Amino acid sequence: MNMERDIEPFIKLVFPTSLLGDKNLTPLERLLLIYILSLCKKKGYCWAKNRYLSEKFGVSKQTISKSISSLSKYDYIVVKHSNKEKNDDKRKIIISEVFKKRISDIQENLNTSIQENFKQYNKNNNIRKNIGPAIEYDDEGNIISWNGKSTVSEPMSEEEIKELEALINEITKGDE
Protein backbone atom coordinates (compact mmCIF):
# COMPACT_ATOMS: atom_id res chain seq x y z
CA MET A 1 0.00 0.00 0.00
CA ASN A 2 1.38 3.40 -1.02
CA MET A 3 1.32 5.67 2.03
CA GLU A 4 2.32 8.78 0.06
CA ARG A 5 -0.36 11.38 -0.50
CA ASP A 6 -0.59 13.85 -3.30
CA ILE A 7 -0.31 17.20 -1.62
CA GLU A 8 -2.27 19.83 -3.47
CA PRO A 9 -0.43 23.13 -3.68
CA PHE A 10 -2.10 26.13 -2.12
CA ILE A 11 -1.66 29.87 -2.28
CA LYS A 12 -0.96 31.77 0.91
CA LEU A 13 -1.66 35.45 0.31
CA VAL A 14 -2.71 38.60 2.03
CA PHE A 15 -4.98 40.89 0.04
CA PRO A 16 -7.67 43.41 0.90
CA THR A 17 -11.11 41.82 1.17
CA SER A 18 -12.46 44.87 -0.65
CA LEU A 19 -10.96 43.27 -3.75
CA LEU A 20 -13.60 40.53 -3.54
CA GLY A 21 -16.40 43.08 -3.69
CA ASP A 22 -14.87 45.47 -6.24
CA LYS A 23 -17.76 46.05 -8.66
CA ASN A 24 -15.35 47.36 -11.29
CA LEU A 25 -13.93 43.85 -11.71
CA THR A 26 -15.57 40.69 -12.99
CA PRO A 27 -15.30 37.53 -10.89
CA LEU A 28 -12.70 36.22 -13.35
CA GLU A 29 -10.65 39.40 -13.00
CA ARG A 30 -10.69 39.05 -9.20
CA LEU A 31 -9.49 35.44 -9.41
CA LEU A 32 -6.94 36.37 -12.05
CA LEU A 33 -5.58 39.14 -9.82
CA ILE A 34 -5.28 36.76 -6.87
CA TYR A 35 -3.41 34.30 -9.10
CA ILE A 36 -1.16 37.07 -10.45
CA LEU A 37 -0.45 38.10 -6.84
CA SER A 38 0.70 34.56 -6.13
CA LEU A 39 2.97 34.58 -9.19
CA CYS A 40 4.40 37.97 -8.19
CA LYS A 41 4.82 37.06 -4.53
CA LYS A 42 8.60 36.56 -4.52
CA LYS A 43 9.80 39.25 -6.93
CA GLY A 44 6.86 41.66 -7.24
CA TYR A 45 6.37 40.80 -10.92
CA CYS A 46 5.76 37.88 -13.28
CA TRP A 47 6.05 37.06 -16.98
CA ALA A 48 2.81 35.05 -17.37
CA LYS A 49 1.58 34.99 -20.96
CA ASN A 50 -2.06 35.14 -22.04
CA ARG A 51 -1.82 31.57 -23.37
CA TYR A 52 -0.68 30.24 -19.98
CA LEU A 53 -3.37 32.16 -18.07
CA SER A 54 -6.10 31.20 -20.56
CA GLU A 55 -5.23 27.52 -20.11
CA LYS A 56 -5.13 27.93 -16.32
CA PHE A 57 -8.58 29.55 -16.18
CA GLY A 58 -10.20 27.78 -19.14
CA VAL A 59 -11.01 30.96 -21.06
CA SER A 60 -9.81 32.48 -24.33
CA LYS A 61 -6.60 34.50 -24.68
CA GLN A 62 -8.76 37.49 -25.67
CA THR A 63 -10.69 37.25 -22.37
CA ILE A 64 -7.40 37.17 -20.44
CA SER A 65 -6.13 40.16 -22.45
CA LYS A 66 -9.27 42.17 -21.61
CA SER A 67 -9.00 41.15 -17.95
CA ILE A 68 -5.34 42.20 -17.77
CA SER A 69 -6.29 45.56 -19.32
CA SER A 70 -9.05 46.00 -16.75
CA LEU A 71 -6.74 45.20 -13.82
CA SER A 72 -4.28 47.73 -15.21
CA LYS A 73 -7.02 50.34 -15.75
CA TYR A 74 -8.13 50.07 -12.10
CA ASP A 75 -4.51 50.34 -10.87
CA TYR A 76 -4.10 46.84 -9.49
CA ILE A 77 -1.25 45.99 -11.85
CA VAL A 78 1.17 47.70 -14.23
CA VAL A 79 1.98 46.07 -17.55
CA LYS A 80 5.33 46.73 -19.22
CA HIS A 81 6.24 45.44 -22.67
CA SER A 82 9.77 44.91 -23.92
CA ASN A 83 10.29 44.44 -27.64
CA LYS A 84 13.98 43.60 -27.66
CA GLU A 85 13.72 41.24 -30.61
CA LYS A 86 11.35 41.27 -33.54
CA ASN A 87 8.23 39.14 -32.86
CA ASP A 88 9.31 38.62 -29.25
CA ASP A 89 7.00 40.75 -27.15
CA LYS A 90 7.66 40.03 -23.50
CA ARG A 91 5.14 41.36 -21.03
CA LYS A 92 6.08 42.00 -17.44
CA ILE A 93 3.14 42.15 -15.01
CA ILE A 94 3.96 44.17 -11.90
CA ILE A 95 1.81 44.74 -8.84
CA SER A 96 1.06 48.48 -8.77
CA GLU A 97 2.61 50.59 -6.02
CA VAL A 98 -0.86 51.63 -4.83
CA PHE A 99 -2.00 48.01 -4.47
CA LYS A 100 1.34 46.99 -2.91
CA LYS A 101 0.85 49.70 -0.30
CA ARG A 102 -2.64 48.42 0.53
CA ILE A 103 -1.27 44.89 0.92
CA SER A 104 1.73 45.95 3.03
CA ASP A 105 -0.55 47.96 5.34
CA ILE A 106 -2.67 44.85 5.89
CA GLN A 107 0.43 42.70 6.51
CA GLU A 108 1.77 45.25 8.96
CA ASN A 109 -1.51 45.34 10.90
CA LEU A 110 -1.73 41.54 10.79
CA ASN A 111 1.82 41.10 12.09
CA THR A 112 1.24 43.65 14.86
CA SER A 113 -1.98 42.01 16.03
CA ILE A 114 -0.40 38.54 15.95
CA GLN A 115 2.57 39.78 17.98
CA GLU A 116 0.22 41.38 20.52
CA ASN A 117 -1.75 38.13 20.82
CA PHE A 118 1.45 36.17 21.39
CA LYS A 119 2.61 38.65 24.02
CA GLN A 120 -0.63 38.09 25.91
CA TYR A 121 -0.35 34.33 25.46
CA ASN A 122 3.26 34.27 26.62
CA LYS A 123 2.40 36.51 29.56
CA ASN A 124 -0.25 34.01 30.67
CA ASN A 125 2.15 31.11 30.17
CA ASN A 126 4.77 32.76 32.35
CA ILE A 127 2.24 33.25 35.12
CA ARG A 128 1.11 29.61 34.90
CA LYS A 129 4.61 28.26 34.55
CA ASN A 130 4.60 26.06 37.65
CA ILE A 131 1.03 24.78 37.45
CA GLY A 132 0.60 21.07 36.73
CA PRO A 133 3.05 18.20 36.70
CA ALA A 134 6.33 18.28 34.84
CA ILE A 135 6.34 15.17 32.66
CA GLU A 136 9.37 13.89 30.79
CA TYR A 137 9.05 11.35 27.97
CA ASP A 138 11.51 9.01 26.29
CA ASP A 139 11.83 8.57 22.50
CA GLU A 140 9.08 5.94 22.48
CA GLY A 141 6.56 8.17 24.27
CA ASN A 142 6.84 6.44 27.65
CA ILE A 143 6.78 8.62 30.76
CA ILE A 144 10.20 8.45 32.40
CA SER A 145 9.74 11.07 35.13
CA TRP A 146 6.85 12.80 36.84
CA ASN A 147 7.69 16.05 38.68
CA GLY A 148 11.34 15.04 38.76
CA LYS A 149 10.69 11.55 40.21
CA SER A 150 11.58 8.49 38.20
CA THR A 151 8.66 6.40 36.94
CA VAL A 152 10.53 3.11 36.72
CA SER A 153 8.06 0.24 36.86
CA GLU A 154 8.48 -2.22 39.74
CA PRO A 155 6.55 -5.43 40.44
CA MET A 156 3.50 -5.02 42.70
CA SER A 157 3.78 -6.10 46.31
CA GLU A 158 1.42 -8.77 47.72
CA GLU A 159 -0.46 -6.04 49.56
CA GLU A 160 -0.95 -4.03 46.33
CA ILE A 161 -2.15 -7.12 44.47
CA LYS A 162 -4.76 -7.87 47.19
CA GLU A 163 -5.90 -4.21 47.18
CA LEU A 164 -6.26 -4.21 43.38
CA GLU A 165 -8.19 -7.51 43.38
CA ALA A 166 -10.54 -6.15 46.05
CA LEU A 167 -11.21 -3.04 43.96
CA ILE A 168 -11.86 -5.13 40.85
CA ASN A 169 -14.27 -7.40 42.76
CA GLU A 170 -16.08 -4.39 44.18
CA ILE A 171 -16.44 -2.80 40.74
CA THR A 172 -17.58 -6.01 39.01
CA LYS A 173 -20.10 -7.01 41.74
CA GLY A 174 -22.78 -4.93 40.04
CA ASP A 175 -22.15 -6.73 36.69
CA GLU A 176 -23.11 -10.18 38.01
Secondary structure, 3 states (H helix, E strand, C coil): CCCCCCCCCCCCCCCCHHHHHCCCCCHHHHHHHHHHHHHHCCCCEECCCHHHHHHHHCCCHHHHHHHHHHHHHCCCEEEEEEEEECCEEEEEEEECHHHHHHHHHHHHHHHHHHHHHHHHHHHHHHHCCCCCCCEEECCCCCEEEECCEECCCCCCCHHHHHHHHHHHHHHHHHHC
